[in-house]
């Protein structure tokens, strides 16, 4: 992924930083991998005959020899970075990338011996920095037109050739990522994330639940966000900006972010689309909200995209809002997975092109959103067991969205929906385990006869014992589970249950029977997630006993805010998986 930095006027200063120890990331073994005149340009890190100052002077020579006016900012700087999961490229491969980027940008086209001078420096495994001076050696300035899109097109070819993570051509649906300065500012202030990301999430949650302009701005204010409206001369509101309290620039001025600068679908016109066609929802008892929403989501899944491209784009946008609201009010033990699901589905909710706002599926998703938002505020709690059916319906809806994106050849959106679906299935399995714990009734324990003068054999949770537990509880799946790389994690969970005095075979059989296992890619992972939900539910019951058992409180009120993340069990993580997410649960 090439990223162009701001142009500068200090070639030596930039080279000195790239070859130095670094400020934000540690620079390891800085060295040159390519230049405009290979192999005749010495590397300051490898040759005693070349210093950084010498290299900067040689690169700047054409700038001083320009025939016309010298540009105020002549330093051209591009960083090219790989995804964390990509393999490490060799210096030779990075050199090819650098030459192709300079050719695509117009800085130094192939075969042009009068092109601009440039060098590519590598000081980390996953990226290079390309520095060039915007002055050709024949005394002219380069013509840079659409340099970034052309470099992105070149990057897509290398992704295929090198077997790297494949991104997509820009369709103007990607989120606005925090800039480097914003990330550094968050680190200095000790914030868990850049302010832009906090505002993105807060504004999206407010927009998903709002039913009017006044409601939208009131939710933002209630969430603790500063709001500034843009008012036209005729009194109409034409836009808005948001800022976090205490977030100021060097001049002590609040840092405002217009909605369109947060995400493409958070501009005021796009936010207003959500309530352009009002929906009416019946007044129902709070206890019925999950079941009523489930029925609408199941009906909408069959209708998603049935009206064509434009209608499908409106349908997935409304589905994205529904997932956002479901994440806010979801039961606490699965809220972490639900928030990650909403995060991953965000790209899938934005399809390129126009949107139809009157589709049947869109109306059903909007009704479901309003039901959850209003009913959860009245109830003040969410029932883990009651939410299971809704989450299963939501899995079906996300899968329908993924298939629709695939049919429209929206590769980035289809992949985002796939990632969201996997995370949601984790939440389903945790919820299924909690549901089994709520309905579980242990069998009466029988006294075992002991030999005269003998002692009971100590029960040690070991591999042989837990393998027997597995064979007793799920004999049909035992061989596959024992061969699965996730079996050690499942064995650990069973041992933890045994330490509490419960019968692990009986518990495993209970969670296995709550839902089918035949369609699971990894039965071991599924059972591990269910046992996690079981333990969380049982721990909550022990910690907060009441006379009449009540649903697990989730504290959702339909308003925005940052809910507390629930740590997912990391024991089922497969080697090499991304660490930010919980254990992979593919079905």
Helices and strands as residue ranges (DSSP letters): E 2-4, H 11-19, E 31-35, H 52-64, E 75-81, H 91-105, E 116-122, E 127-136, H 147-162, H 180-189, H 195-209, H 213-222, E 225-231, E 237-244, E 257-258, H 259-262, G 264-266, H 268-272, G 273-275, G 286-288, H 289-303, H 309-329, G 332-334, H 335-345, G 347-349, H 360-379, H 384-407, H 411-439, H 463-473, H 478-482, H 487-499, H 504-513, H 523-543, G 570-572
